Amino acid sequence: MAPVSSSDRFSEEKSAYTVRGSDAPDLDAGVAAIRAVVKTLPVRPGVYRMTDAKGDVLYVGKARALRNRVTNYTQVARLPKRLQRMVSQTRAMTIVTTNTEAEALLLEAQLIKRFRPPYNVLLRDDKSFPFILLREDHAFPRVQKHRGARRAKGQYFGPFASAGSVTRTLNALQKLFLLRSCSDSFFANRSRPCLLYQIRRCSAPCVGRIDEDGYAELVGDAKDFLAGKSTKVQAKLGKLMQAASDGMDFELAAIYRDRLRALTFIQGTQTVHAEGLGDADIFALACKGGTMCIQAFFIRGGQNWGHRSFFPAHTSDVPEDEVLTSFLTQFYEDVPPPKLILLDRELEEAALLSEALGAHAGRKVALKVPQRGPHVRLINQAKRNAEEELDRRLAESGTQAKNLRALAELFELAEPPQRIEVYDNSHVMGTNAVGAMIVSGPEGLRKNAYRKFNIKRPETAPGDDFAMMREVLSRRFARLEKEDPDRSRGDWPDLMLIDGGKGQLSAVCETMEDAGVHDVPVVAISKGPDRNAGREVFHLPGGREITLPPNDPVLFFLQRLRDEAHRFAIGAHRTKRAKSMTTSPLDEVPGIGPGRKRALLMHFGTARAVKSAALEDLEKAPGISSAMARGIYDFFHPRG
């Protein structure tokens, strides 16, 4: 079956019906709006969107027969309380017809991810998954980590559950197959091997230590390894080691021995052994106390490429079968499905889901529930992991809810905060300055909501912590006002914590006053006398200060939030500093490529000398024309 593109999958111009009504929740008004739409509906597949009086999407659903499905919402007595609340808010509907129910299922997942309606089951963690990309747009292909759209020419291997899984596999590829990981520009400008060659993690094709045919053989072995043919690679390395040993070339034999050890280590670290399974994803669902956890294992070529736990949102009163179906359609909206998906339960719409995923992938996708054999062991392991993760989440959320209630009481908030934002800055003597924001809520730390801010405004003096905080907060609230002026998306903080004292608090309050934000509580945290942890002072606007006993659970909770913000800020600063150490001011000059950059450095010695050189001196540098010299001089001396 040929893949169906999103443009061919549906057209909203086919059918659209809208009914407007009043603003207040009203069950009768909602039913009347739906009945007005039902009169015009065809008996054919499609997707419907229910919206409120403001036009916000409440729910997205799909149907084999639109008229029959939407009519069910007018029979209020048969609806669960959750859907009754939805109907009472419904004032408009948009209908999109499709050719098949499978197309409707794919469109439903696409629209849910776009609108994130409050009455749909949502895949909360929708961060893109990392892949390994083996680029093939160069005579000597390189391996690299990749996220996002797959536009570059080459082969993609994944998805991996985390960046850590990708890093471990990339390290294995470097040890086993000596493939390069450097950029093309770095490759083109090498005159001698880099450190990776010295530690036997690259074959140094940049300086001719290996020819194209030899490197192509390494690439082929890497593809076999990623495709699950590690036994074949192991046998080949064993033969080569033996041949080198027989030929008395013990240095070469030692190299093959080290590569074999790396392969054996990788094989031994697989926590999920799935030999013979090929490419498959494994899913198991656990439910307790209205909270659900879905555990996913990613198997590619019989190798475990990591696992991840998901906690879908809006699952209250929703059957487990429906939650898992909705999760899978949203999950595979951006991730290519494998040929086999193993589940821990039968799904009512398994055949439809298989058809839809097959259309999306352009090949057959099978959904199976193992009943016997080794696959049952994998399912049981996924179930066990899901239950353990769910128990941990419930334990954490119970403690978290208690901490949030105590926090609301301590700082006299109207209700426990649903979104806490914590801010910190990091720099060294004003250089490589960054601001950081972390987010916490009832579910704990929300790492996909973390943000870092490169301090870049000219008026922000280097090392001025107060000015840095003003810049971070003004940019943060300017974006909030632009993207969520009605505060309907849950992106506005209910409480802001600032790592600092009275000065930082004053700077933040001034910034928020300038931004017209008067209703977000702000608290600054300073370490107190002698900067001792455990003697923190909490500064509130108006000069009020609060201290807590050293063994207070709320104090521990606030310390953890402050320390997490500090950790994230320092990490962002170190990353920026490390990058700046490998870059040069010459990289930013228009028209300066690697050749001219090297010529300038060879002539002047340092980038600082180039920056301070006179125009006449620049014109004397080899390979630098008068026009280029003028361009370089004007770049570093914009006022002439």
N, C-alpha and C positions, 0 to 999 in steps of 0.2 A: 504494500500500500504506500503511495507517495505521501510525503509529509505535507501537512496542511499549514500554510503560513498564517500568521495572525491577520494579515490583510484580507486573505481569502476566506477566513474562518467565519466572519460575520460582517454585517454592515448595519449600522444603526439607522441608516436611511430607509431600511426595509419597512420597519413598523415602529412607531413611537406614539404613545398615548399618554397624556398628562391631565391630571385633575388637581386643581388647587383647592385649598380649604383653610380653616382657621388654624391658629398657632397652638392652642392649648390641647393637651392629650384628651381625646374624646373617642370612645370605642365606637359609638354610633356613626360619628363622622368618618372614622377610618373605614368602617364596613361599607358606608355609602360610596366613598371614593373608590374602593376596590370593585364594588358591584358595577359602577359606571364603566370601569375598564373592562370587566368580564364580558359585557355586551358586545364589545368590538373584537374580542380575541379569537384567533383561529385555533383549530384543533391540530396543532403541529408543534414540533420541537422549538425550544427557544429559551431565552433567559429573561427574567424579570428583575427590576430594581424597585424597591420601595423607598420612597424619600419622604422626609417631613416637610413642614411648611417652609423651612429655610432652604430646602433643596439638598440637604445633607442626606447621603445614602444610609438607610437603616439596615437594609438586608438585600443580598443578592442570591437568587435561587435559579435553578434550571428545571426544565420540565420536558417530558416526552410529549405531552399534550398541554399547551399553555392554558387553554380554557378550563380544563378539568383541574389542573393543579392550583391555579389562582382562585378558583371557586371555593376551594377548601378553606381559604382564609375568611370567608364570609360566614362559615359555620363556627361561630365563636366558642360555643359550649364544648366543642371537641378539641380546642386548641389548648396547649399547656400555657401556664401563666406567662412565661417568657414571650410567646408569640402573641398573646393577648395584649401585652404592653406594647409590642411592636405595632400591631394593628391600630391601637389607640393613637399612635403618633403618626401613622401613615396619612399623607395628604396628596401624594402623587405617585404614579408608577410609570416606569419606562420599560417598554417591551422590545426585545430584539429577537427576531425569528432566525432560526438556523436550519440547515438542511437535515442534520441528524442530531440525535441525542448526544452522541459522542462530541460533536462540535459544541453543543451547548455546555457540556461538562468542562471542556477546555476553556471556553469563554467565561464561564462562571469563576473558575480559578483565577483567570487573568483579572477580572473585575474586582474580585475580593482583595487581591494583592494591591490593586490600584486604589480602591476606596477605603479598605479596612473598616467595613461596617460593624457597628456595635452588636448586632444580633447574629453575626456569622462566627463560626469557629475560625480562629485566626492562627496562622503559623507565626508565633511571636518572634522567633529568631529567624529573620529572613536575610541574614548576612550572607553574601555570596561565598561559595565554597572555593577553596584553593585547588588548583590543578598543577601538574608538572607539564611544562611545555618543552618539547624537543624541537627546536626551531630548525627548519630545513630551507631557509632562504640564504644559506651560506655554504661554501664548499666544505667547511668544518662545522657541522651543527653544534649548537650549545644547548645545555639544559638550564631551565630557570623555573622559578615559581611564578604562577600566573593566576590572577583573579580577573573577573569581568568578562566582557565580550571576547569571544574567540575569533579574532580577526587575523592574527598573525599566521603566516604559512608554517605549517608543521603539524606534529601529532600531539594531541592532548591526552594526558593520562589522569584520571580522577573520576569523581571528586574524592578529595581527602577530607577527613573529619575536621582537621585543624591545621594551622600553619606549622605546628610542631611535627605533625605526621609528615608533611611535605619536606620539612628541613631534614628530618631523619632519613627519608628516602633519598633526598638529593645528596646527603653525605655518603650514603651507601653507593650511589651511582658514581660519585667521584672516586671513592676508594676502589670500587670494583672495575670500573671501565675507563677511568682517567679522562672523562669528557670535560671539555672546557666549560666554564660558567661566566667568562668575562664578556663585556660588551664588544661589539664589532670594532668600535673606534680604539678601545684598549688593545684589542687583538692586532689591529693594523699597525700600531705604533710601537710594538715591542721589538727590542734588539737582542734581548737575552731572556731566558725563562724567568717567570715570576716565582714567588715563594711556593705556590701550589705544586709546581713541578718538583721543587726540592723536597717536599714532604710527601711526594708520590700520590698526589690527588689530581694531577693533570698530565697529559702526555706531551704538552708544549708544542702543539701544531703551529703556533704563531711564529716559531723560529725554526721550523723544519725538523724537529726531533722525531716526527712521525709523518709519513706521506699520506696522501688522500686515501689510498686503498687501505692502508693499515688503520686509519682513523674510521673509515667506513665500516670496517669489520668490528671495531669497538662499538660503534653506533648500533649495528645489527645485534650485537650481544646485549646491549642495554635494552633494546626493544623486546628481545626474547625474555629478559628478566622481568620487565614491566608487564609483559603479557602472561606471566606465570610459568615460564619455561626455565625456572631456576636450576632444575636438575640437569638440563641440557648444558647450561652455562657452567655448572659445577664440573660436569664430566670433561668439558673442553679445557677448563683451567687445570684440571688434574693431569690431563695428557700433556699439556704444554709444560707444566712444572716437571713432570717426569722426563720429558725430552730434554729440557734444559739441564736437568741434573745428570742425565746420561752423557750429555755433551760437555760436562765439566764446567758449564757456565753457572756457577752457584749463585752469583749475584742476581742473574735473571730468574733463577729458580726461586730465590727468596722473594722476589717481587710477586711471582705467581702464588707463592705460599701465603703472602700477606693478603692477596686478593681473595684467596680461598677462605681464609680465616674471616674476612669481612662478610663474605657470603654466608658462611656458617652461622656467624653471629646474628645476621639479619633473620635467617630462618628460625633461629632459636628464640628470638624475641617476639614471635607472633603469638599474641594471647588468644587469638581465635584461629584454629587450624581448619582450613576449608579447602584442602586439596581436592581437586576434581570438580569443584563447584564452578570454576570459571568466573564469569562476571555476574555478580548478584548483590542485591541489597536485602537486608533482613530487618524487619520491623516487628516490635512487640509493644503492646500497650498495657499499662497498669493504671488502675483507678482506685482512689481511696479518698473519702471525705469530699467528694465533688471535684477533686483535683486529678488531672490525668497527666501521665508521663509516657512519652513514646521514645523508645530506645531504637537507634538505627545503627547497624553495622554495615560498612562498605567493603565488599569483597571484590577485588579485581585480579583476574588471573590466578585465582586461588589464594591470594595474599590478602591479609587484613590491612586495609588502609585507614583504620581508625574507626571510632564510634562516637556518637554524640547523643545526648539526651535533649528532648524537646518537651516543652510544657505549653501546649496550645492554650490560647485565651478564649474566653466566652464559651466554656464547655458545660456550664451548669445546666442541668435538665436535658442535655443532648445525649442521645444513645451513643455508646462506645463505637458501634459500627459506623454511625454517621460521622463521628469525630475522625476516625481513622481514614475514611474515604475522603473527607474534605482535606485532611492533612496531606494525603498523598497527591491529590490533584494540585494543591498549592506548591508542595515541595518540588514536584517535577515540572513546574512551570519554567524554571530557570536551569534545572539540573537535567542533563540527558539521562533517561532511564536505561538501566541495563536490560539484558534479555530476560533475566529472571528476577522476580521479586518474591521473597518468602515472607509470609505473614503468620501470625500466631492465631488467627481466627478467620472464619469464612466471612466475606462481605456480601451483602445483598446485591450490590452493584458491581461485583467483581468483573463480570463479563464486559459491562459497559466501560469500566475503568481500564481494562486491558485494551479494549478497542481504541479508546481515546489516547492512551499513552503510546500505543502502536502508531496511530496517525501522527502524533507529535514527533515521534522518533524516526518515522519512516521505515520501520521494521516491526516484526512481531515482538510483543512484550507479554510474558506469561506471569500470572499471579498464582502462587501455589501455597497451600497450607500443608506442610509435611505431616504425615501420619506415622511414618516409620523410617528407620535408617539413620544415617549420620546427620541429616539435615534437622531432625528433631532435636538433637543435642544443641545445635546452633540456636534454634528457636528458644529452647529452654534457657540457654545462657543469656539471650537477649531479654527474656522475661525476667530473669533474676536481676539483671542489671537495672531494668526499668523499675522493678519494685524497690530495690535498694536506693536508687536515685530519688524515687518518690518519697520514701521514708525520710531521706535526708532533707529534701525540700520542705516537707511538712514540719519537720522539727525546726528547721531554720525559720520558716514563715511564722510558726507559733511564737518563737522568741522575737522575731522581727516585729510582729504585730504588737507584742507587749512593749517593746522598746519605742515604737512609734506612738503608742498611747501615752507612755510616760513622757516622751518628748513634747507632745502636745500640751500636757499638763505643766511641764517645766517652763516652757516658753509662752504659755497662755495662748495657744492656737485654738481656733474654733473647732478643729477636728484633727485626727491624726494625719500627718502629711502623706500624700500619695507620691509626691516627687520632691526629693531633696537634692539640691545642687550644691556641690562643694567646690570652692575655687582656691587655687594656689598659683604662685609664680615661681619660676626657677631661672637663674642666670649665674654667670661667673663674672663679677666686675662689670656687669651690664652687657656682656657679650652673649650672643646666641640666646637671647631672652625669649621665653615662651610662657604663656598662661595656660592653665589646665582647668578643666571642669569635669568632675565625675558626677554620676547620678545614682541615687538609691531610692528604693520604694518598697512597697509591701513584699515584693518578691526578692528583695535583696539588691545587690549591685547590678546595675543595668549597663554592662560594658559596651553594648552596641550604641549607647547614647553618650559615651564619653566624647569630649571634644578638646582639641588643643588649639591655641591661638598664637601664631607667630607675631611677636610684637614688631610692628612695622611703621607706625605713624611717625613722621619726622618730629612732631612736637613732644613725643614721649622720650624724655631724656634717659640715656643709658643708666641703668642702676636705680632709677626712681621707681620704687615698688608701688607707691601710691598712684603715679601716673600710669604704670602698667596695668594696675587693677581697673583704673578708669577706662582705659582703652578696651580691655577685655569685656567689661560689663556693658559699655556703650555699644560695642559691636554685637554682643549677645542679645541685648534687648531690641536693638534696631532690627535684627533679623527676626526676632519673635513677633514684633509689631507688623512686619511685612508678611510673614508666612502664616501667622495664626492670630490675627487681630481679635477674633471673637473668643479666643481661648477655648476652643472646642476640641482640640486635638490632644490635650493632655501634655503639651510641651512646656507649659508655664510652670515654674517652680512654686510649691506651697511653702517652702522654707529654703533660705540660702545660708550656707555656712561659709565663712571667710577665714582662711588661715592667717591670722594677724591680730593686732590689737586695736586700740582706739583710733589710731591714724588710718589704718586700713578701713575700719568701719565708717569713719567720716567720709573717706574718698568714695566708698561704695554708695553711701546715702546721698551724697551730692550728685553722683552719676545717675542714680535712679530718679532723683528729683528732676534732673534735666530731661530725662527720658519720659517723664510723666507717669512713672510707675510708683504708686503710693500704697499698694495693698499686698506687697510681698514681704513677709517677715525676714529680717536679716539678723544674723548673730555672728560675731567675730570670736575666734578662739585663740587666746594667747597662752603661753606655757607658764605664766606666773613667775614667782620669785625663783631666781637662779635657773630658769628654764627647765624645771623639773617636771617630767611627765607624771601625772597624777595630781598636780596642783594647778591644773588649767583654770583660767578665768574666762568666763563667757560674758562678752560685752554686748549689751543691747542698746539700740538707739535711745537717746535721752540720758545717757550716762549710767544706767543701771548695770550692775555687775552681779554675776552669780558664780558661786563655787559649789562643788559637789564633794561629798566624802570620797576618799581614795578608793573605796571598794564598791562604789555605786555602779550598778549595771548600765545605767544611762551614760555615765562617764566613759565606761569602756566602749560603748557603742559609738559615742561621738569621737573618741580617740581613733577608733578603727576607720571611721569615715575620713577624719583629718589625715591620718597616715596613708590611706589609699590615695587621696588627692596628692599628697606629697610624693608618693611613689610614682604616680602617673606623670606628674610635672617633671620630676628628675629624669625619668625615662625619656620623655619628649625632648628635654634639654640635651641629654647625652647623645641622642640620635642626631639632633641638629648640629651639635658640636662635632661629632664624628664626621658628618657629611662635610662640614666646613673645612675640616682638616685635609680632605682629599680634593677640594676644589680650589680654584685660583680666581682672583679678580679678572684675569684675562679671559676666563670662560664666558663672561658676560658681555664682552666687547663684540659688537656685530662684525661679521666678516673674518673673525679670527678662528681659524681651524687648528687642528693639531700641528700641522706643519709650521705655520706662522708662529704659533705659540711656542713651539720648541726653538725656533730661530731667535725669537725675542729673549727667551730665557737663557739661551746659550750666549747671546750677545751681552745682556745686562746682568745676568746672574740670578736675579730674583724678580718676582712680580712687583714687589714694592719699588724696585729701581725703575722698572718700566713705567709704573704709575707716576713717578716723580720726574721722569726724563723730560728734557726740553724737546721741542718740536724738531730742532736741527739734529739732535742726537737720535731721535726715532727714525729720521730719514736715512741715517747712516747704517741702520741695521740691515743685514742681508735679507733679501726677499721682501722688503717692505717698501712699497712705492710711496711717492709723495702724498697721494690721495689717501692711502691707507694710514700713513703716519699722521696726517691731519685728523682722520677719523678716530684714531687711538687717542691722540692728544685731546681732542674735543670731548671724548667720552669721560676722561678723567679730570678735565678742566672745563666744565660746561659753561663757565663764564669767560672763557678765553684766557 
